[in-house]
Amino acid sequence: MDSFHINGGRRLEGTIRVNGSKNAALPLMAASLLADDQVRLMDVPDLADIRSMRRLLDELGVEVSSSEPGDEPASLTMKVVDDTASHARYEIVRTMRASICVLGPLLAKRGRARVSMPGGCAIGERPVDLHLRGLEALGASIELESGDVVAEAPGGRLRGATVFLGGAFGSTVLGTANVMSAAVLAEGTSVIESAACEPEVVDLARLLNAMGARISGAGTPRIVIEGVDRLGGAEHTVMPDRIEAGTFMCAAAITNGSLTIENTPVDCMIAVLDRLAALGIEVELLDASDPLRATCRVASGRVLHPIRVTTQPHPGFPTDLQAQLMALLCLADGNSIVTEKVFPERFLHVAELSRMGAQLHRQGATVVVTGVRELRGAPVMASDLRASASLVLAGLAARGTTIVNRVYHLDRGYERLEERLVRLGADIRRVSDSA
C-alpha cells in the first residue's frame, strides 16, 4: 500500500481548480441505467470510486467510454447495451457505499434488482433501511438474501406514493437519490418528505429533468416527482466538489498560505465560509458571476481564533469536512469544540492527530480541541477518506516529516492530490511498498 511522505512547514501559494464532485458523480452515473439513450457527463474526476462504479455499470450492461487522456474537463459517455443484468455483486459493491445508488434505477427500469449490502469507509453504522422503506412505499417487495438486497416491482412498474425519509440522524442523501431515481419512472405522482437538501441531490435532479423527468422541489425537504414512461439521453456537467474546495481552503489556512481556488461552489458552502470567517480566515470572492463555479482567494491571519462547530445535514456544516477542520483547529489560539451530529463515531482521526502533538479530548460525539503552538511530524495511519485528508493537512503544517500510511482511502476522493499540492509548493511524495 502507498504512503505519503510530507516534510511540513512550507507555505502553499498559487492557483488550483476544484474538480467535479465525487458524491454527485456516482449517483449521476447510476442514473444512466434509466436512460434509453446516451448520457454524457462532463468534469468527472478520475478517482478509485469512479472506476469502481464504471466496473459495476459494465457488469450491469452499460457501455462506458472516456474522453481522451489530457482532455479538460474529463467526460464519461454511458449507454445501456444490455438490460438483462440486475445483480450488483459484493466483489464490487464492498469497495464503496455509493454502490447502493444503483438499486433505485435498476428497480425502476428493469423491475428487479439484487444489490449487495454496501461497504466504504469505517466511520460508523450507515444502515440502508431508509432506502428500503422508501422503495417499499413505492410498491416494491424487498427481501434480504445472503447479504444482498433483493427488490422487485410487482407487474414490472412502481407506483407513485408519499415517502417519508427522516431518520435518527436526519435525512439520507443516497436514500433520497435512490427513491427519486426510482420514482421518475413510477406510475403517478410521488412525494418525498424529509428529503435530503444536499446540492448533490439537486445536481441529480438537474440531470434527470434534462433526461425528461418531472421533478420539482429538489434542494428542499419536499420533492415532488411526476412519473413518466421513459427517459432519454442528456449531457450534464458535474457540479464542483464542495468538500474538495473546503479541503483546499483548510490547506491554505493551516500553512499560512494564500490560494486562488477556481470552480468553487460557494453557493453551497455558506456554513463552511461562516466557520472559516469566525476562525479568522479571509475568503475573498474574485469572480462570483456563477456562484456554483466561483473563483476565490483564501488567506489566513497569523492567529486562528477558537470556534464551536456542529456537523449537520445541508445547509449545516458538512460532516465530510469535520476532520479537515479539526486539523486546522489544532493550531487555533484556545479551546474549540467540535460536535458530530451526522456520524457520531466519525473520530478515528483523533488518535492519529494526537500522535502529532495535538491536544484533543473526546467525550461521546464531542471533541474539545486545545490549540498548540505546533504539530510534530510522525507516522500516522489513515482510517477513512476524510481522516486521510486531515492527516495530510496536519503533515503540511507540522515540523519535521509525517508519513501518512494507507492513502488508498485518499485516492477514493481526491484525484492525484500529492501532485496538485506539489505545484502549490508542498514537499510531499508518494512512496509505494515496493520502494
Order of alpha helices (4+ residues) and beta strands (2+ residues): beta-beta-alpha-beta-alpha-beta-beta-beta-alpha-alpha-beta-alpha-beta-beta-beta-alpha-beta-alpha-beta-beta-beta-alpha-beta-alpha-beta-beta-beta-alpha-beta-alpha-beta-beta-beta-alpha-beta-alpha-alpha-beta
